[in-house]
Amino acid sequence: MTSIQQPLMIAGTEIKPGTRETIAIPVAAMYTHDNLSISIQVVRSKRPGPVLFISGAIHGDEINGVEIIRRLLQHKALRNLRGTLLAIPIVNVYGFLNHTRYLPDGRDLNRSFPGSATGSLTGRVAATFIEQIVSHCSHGIDLHTGARHRSNFPQIRADLADPVTQQMTQAFGVPVAIDARIRDGSLRQCAADLGIPVILYEAGEALRFEEMHIRAGVKGILNVMRSIGMLPESRSRKLPPEPIISDSTSWVRSPDSGIMRLLAPLGAKVAQGQTLAIVADPLGSTETPIVAPNAGMVIGRTNLPLVYAGDATFHIARYGKQVGAVERHVEQFQEELQPEFAPPHADIDPDTAPIT
């Protein structure tokens, strides 16, 4: 890890205390004779503190994080920064340009860490990201969305056995958190092997900007930065309720093929046996309900109304007797962050507003 008093060198560029630098990190040559690079903005305070990376678009079609990072970099709170912020809005540049989750070699970047400097294209991107960015850091936040035609309710996924990761999760301020095991080859696993706590923020759908989820992301990152000492606490800021934690989730699959009418929205509390959707054939001769196998909360669902038998349709998190508390948290969360129809910036929370 890099202390603020020590030299910070990224891709041959030294970032001095009290400066803000945009750096293009070379990754690999393309067959067009051009070179691929990852753009990173480093904001370094003169005052010592943690070194935090914020990464977006590891999956190239998950673009909510790009806008979250853009707003964060414009936020006036950074004037009071301690430590160093490394902001990487687009990690998977190939996927971002082509509106796809993967890189050209067909591999998933978030299953390819720590990568290899002499490996495939995805392996080289992963190795460069770890060597040039993650290895300098003390903390990390990775931003994701659901896949195409699937939305996720704002949630944190983290290994909550680690006390620092748990602190970051509680500080973020979304209603729900998933105590998720670290997957092999993921950024979280690789960072954990280096002793760097990382939380993953999931919200929204691929290839979509969703205002409430973006606001929640900006606000959550600022909350984490305050909790680890990178930003001063605000006397007027109301602390968010601690998230309700689930360690068990499951997908409900369609029992039939057909056209689906969705009945349960994201964030909904559902009871065991509740009808979540109806699947009908186009001629209207059959109708089959999709039923919740257990009580819980809808943390993800498909948005595409065309399904085959066996398709994943609703992602349910179990909370046991805490599901009522989750429902209250969700209502408060939506009331605070739901955008209204108003003139530009008129309804923006000061905690998430960009500098104009």
Buried (B, 14 or more C-beta within 10 A) or exposed (E): EBBBEEEBEBBEBEBEBEEBBEBEBEBBEEEEEEEBBBBBBBBBBEEEBBBBBBBBBBBBBBBBBBBBBBBBBEBEBBEEBBBBBBBBBBBBBBBBEBEBBBBBBEBBBBBBBBBEEEBBBBBBBBBBBBBBBBBBBBBBBBBBBBBBBBBBBBBBBBBBEBEBBBBBBBBBBBBBBBBBEBEEBBBBBBBBEBEBBBBBBBBBBBBBEBBBBBBBBBBBBBBBBBBBEBBEEEEEEEEBBBBBBBEEBBEBBBBBBBEBEBBBEBBBBBEEEBEBBBBBEEEEEEEBBBBBEBBBBBBBBBEEEEBEEEBBBBBBBBBEEBBEBBBEBBEEBBEBBEEEEEEEEEBBEEBBBBEE
